[in-house]
């Protein structure tokens, strides 16, 4: 998963969680606000009704002209009166006023209320289960009861307060056995809040739509910003890193800016400059090391080759001396001249091999006979093989693309190490073969061998197991570097007092860019 996708998803999740918490808290707050407002409304309405009832009771009821729609109260004795003109009036006590006001409120789709009692005079005022529970609680000292209930018409707020008997109430209720302070019944109010629920649902729906749009826009914005400010610039920096050092650091397109990525880009540019400078210095040092080790090897070769050169020189001097003593002998002159010519060719061959080996050239592949190169190298070492048996098992026929000079230096360095590891004589085995897409050359000796701890360090510069003055410690390090530059690898196996085996593996078809060092 890409970085911008991860960050976009993470930010989206955080926004969703934050919005979810906000939405939940807002919805809960709306509900709490509606319930609180409805409770206050119920209490205010109850107080207004109670004040109305008190006003009616203090005036011993209200009388209305009896006409259609205004009937007598069958539960109130002496509720009808007639004046001198014969006009009949009916009385309305607080209970009837309360009921008729409730009917008006219900018809207007407002709150509903009524008076109820555990001992109702009018059966229609009998309590429902909620009211009965509240009435029982009032008899034990309860002051009010509020609850939210669900019904077919939606949520309802039920509110009840007790009705205490006052002195004005005794006019009607004294005969029922009540006295001042008794709980006669309760005022029951029902306040619909479905309208508020509808408003809350609509508001929540709007919040969800706004939230979804906000989350979508936030995620898209974060995605595009990360893509523009981070991903594309990092991709540009990554491409520059991949093209370095094939392309010059000044030719690479790097992201600009004063932010962290800009600073990283500047640091990469600085690092690239330092790496190029260090690489150039390292290349010079490496070339000096290679040439130094080559000349050191030549010095070791020259010490023994001097003996090889002296032998034909001594013979040629004897031939010259004999010719001077008997210059008239034509047969002897021809035979000695042939010997002199052979000796000179031998000396020229040896000197040519040394010059060819000491020539300083850059690593460049060309078609060569690898088995011929191997034979040529060990012919140079022939003077040191007097008590050593050389076994060649060469199986790389035909020209191969490789750097002959690098291979020569590698073979001579390893060969000299093998010869020096067998001071008392032994066997030096050299084999070549092709395995898949690799050329394999192995050089094994039956010499002193090495411990595991020594094997771990033999390719390090200036590390040597030889005595003082016998080696520089650069031969194997240079050989390892040369093989690596040719795209190959070199491994070693060794057992103390049983010998050492080096295996060189070089690609049969090397990539051209691996030869640049």
C-alpha positions, 0 to 999 in steps of 0.5 A, spaced: 500 500 500 502 506 497 504 512 503 499 517 500 493 511 501 496 509 508 496 517 510 489 518 507 486 512 510 489 514 517 486 521 516 479 519 514 479 514 520 481 520 524 476 524 521 470 519 521 472 517 529 472 525 531 465 526 527 462 520 530 464 523 537 461 530 535 455 527 532 453 522 537 455 528 542 450 533 538 445 528 537 445 527 545 445 534 546 439 535 542 435 530 545 437 532 552 435 539 550 429 537 548 427 533 554 430 539 559 425 544 555 419 539 555 420 538 562 420 545 564 414 546 559 410 541 563 412 544 570 410 551 567 403 548 564 402 544 571 403 550 575 398 554 570 393 549 571 394 549 578 393 556 579 387 556 575 384 550 579 386 554 585 382 561 582 376 557 581 376 553 588 377 560 591 371 563 587 367 557 589 367 554 582 364 558 576 357 558 573 355 558 566 349 559 562 346 552 561 345 551 553 347 546 548 354 543 549 354 545 557 351 540 561 350 539 568 355 535 572 352 529 574 357 528 580 356 534 583 350 535 588 347 542 587 351 544 581 345 547 577 341 554 579 336 558 577 335 566 577 328 569 578 327 570 570 328 562 570 335 562 567 339 556 569 346 556 570 351 550 571 357 550 576 364 548 574 368 546 579 376 545 578 376 538 576 371 540 570 375 546 568 381 542 568 378 536 564 375 541 559 381 545 558 385 539 556 380 537 551 381 544 548 389 543 548 388 536 545 384 539 539 389 544 538 394 538 538 398 541 544 399 538 551 393 533 554 392 533 562 387 531 567 386 530 574 386 522 576 385 519 583 386 512 586 379 514 589 375 517 583 368 520 583 368 520 576 370 513 573 373 516 567 378 519 572 381 512 574 388 512 573 392 508 568 398 504 570 403 510 570 398 514 574 397 509 579 404 508 580 405 515 581 399 516 586 402 511 590 409 514 590 405 521 592 402 517 598 409 516 601 411 523 600 413 523 592 413 530 589 413 529 582 414 524 577 417 525 570 418 519 565 419 519 557 414 513 554 413 511 547 407 510 544 404 509 537 404 517 536 411 517 538 415 519 544 411 522 550 413 526 556 409 524 562 409 528 568 405 528 574 404 532 581 400 531 587 394 535 588 393 537 596 387 538 599 386 546 601 381 549 605 377 551 598 377 544 596 373 542 602 367 545 600 366 539 595 371 534 598 369 535 606 364 530 605 369 525 602 373 525 608 378 529 606 382 534 610 387 540 609 393 537 607 391 530 604 393 528 597 386 528 593 389 525 587 394 528 582 395 532 575 397 528 570 400 531 563 402 528 557 406 532 552 408 530 545 415 530 543 414 527 536 415 534 533 422 534 536 424 527 534 422 529 527 426 535 528 432 532 531 432 526 525 432 531 520 438 535 523 441 528 524 440 527 517 443 534 515 449 533 519 450 526 516 450 529 509 455 534 511 459 530 515 460 525 509 461 530 504 466 533 509 470 526 510 470 525 502 473 532 501 478 531 507 480 525 504 481 527 497 484 533 499 489 530 504 490 524 498 492 530 493 496 534 498 500 528 500 501 526 492 503 533 490 507 535 496 510 528 498 509 522 494 511 526 487 517 529 490 519 523 493 518 519 487 523 525 483 528 524 489 528 516 488 529 517 481 535 521 482 538 516 487 537 511 482 540 515 476 546 516 480 552 516 479 550 514 472 548 521 471 552 527 474 549 530 480 548 537 477 544 533 471 539 530 476 532 533 477 531 534 485 525 537 488 526 544 491 523 547 497 525 549 504 521 543 507 524 537 510 524 534 503 527 540 500 532 539 506 533 531 504 534 533 497 539 538 498 543 533 503 543 528 497 546 533 493 551 534 498 552 527 499 553 525 492 558 531 491 562 528 496 561 521 494 563 523 487 569 526 490 571 520 494 570 515 489 575 519 484 580 519 490 578 512 492 579 510 484 586 513 484 588 510 491 586 503 488 590 504 481 596 506 486 594 499 490 594 495 484 600 498 480 604 497 487 602 490 488 603 488 481 610 491 481 611 487 488 609 481 484 614 483 479 619 484 484 618 477 487 618 474 479 624 478 477 628 475 483 627 468 481 627 470 473 634 473 474 636 465 475 632 463 469 636 469 465 643 467 467 642 460 465 642 462 457 646 468 458 652 463 461 651 458 455 651 464 450 658 467 453 661 460 453 658 459 446 662 466 444 668 464 448 668 458 444 667 462 437 673 466 439 677 461 440 676 457 434 672 462 429 674 457 423 670 451 425 664 453 421 660 447 423 661 449 431 659 456 429 652 455 426 651 450 432 653 455 437 649 461 433 643 457 433 644 456 441 645 463 442 639 465 438 635 460 442 637 463 448 636 470 446 629 468 444 628 465 451 630 471 454 626 476 450 620 471 452 621 472 459 622 480 459 616 480 454 612 477 459 614 481 465 613 487 461 606 485 459 604 483 466 607 490 468 603 494 463 598 499 466 591 499 463 584 500 465 580 494 466 576 493 459 574 486 456 576 483 450 576 476 447 582 472 449 583 464 450 583 464 458 586 457 458 592 460 454 592 466 459 592 461 465 598 457 462 602 464 460 601 466 468 604 459 470 610 459 465 612 466 469 612 462 475 615 456 473 622 458 476 618 457 483 615 450 481 622 446 482 619 442 488 612 443 486 608 439 482 603 443 477 597 440 475 593 443 469 586 441 468 583 446 463 577 446 459 575 453 457 576 452 449 575 458 445 575 465 446 572 469 452 570 476 453 574 478 459 579 482 461 586 479 461 590 483 465 586 483 471 585 475 470 593 475 470 594 479 476 589 475 480 592 468 478 599 470 479 597 473 486 593 467 488 599 462 485 604 466 488 600 465 495 599 458 493 607 456 492 609 460 498 604 456 502 608 450 500 616 451 502 617 444 503 614 442 496 607 439 494 602 440 489 599 446 485 592 444 482 589 449 477 582 447 473 578 451 469 571 450 466 564 453 465 558 452 469 551 455 466 553 462 465 559 462 469 566 461 468 570 457 474 577 457 475 580 454 481 587 454 484 588 449 490 595 447 494 597 442 499 600 447 503 600 450 510 592 452 510 589 457 514 584 457 520 577 460 520 579 466 523 584 467 518 580 466 512 575 471 515 580 477 514 585 474 508 581 479 503 582 485 507 588 490 505 595 489 508 593 483 512 598 477 511 600 471 514 607 471 511 613 473 515 616 480 515 618 482 508 615 476 505 608 480 503 605 486 502 598 484 504 595 487 498 595 481 493 589 477 495 585 484 497 587 487 490 585 480 487 578 480 490 577 487 488 579 485 481 574 479 480 568 484 483 569 489 478 569 484 473 562 482 476 564 475 479 566 473 486 572 469 489 571 464 495 576 460 499 576 454 503 582 452 507 584 447 512 590 447 517 596 443 514 592 440 509 592 446 504 587 452 501 583 452 495 581 459 491 575 459 487 574 464 482 567 465 478 566 470 473 560 471 468 561 468 461 557 474 458 559 480 463 555 486 463 559 492 460 557 497 466 561 492 471 568 494 468 567 501 470 570 500 477 
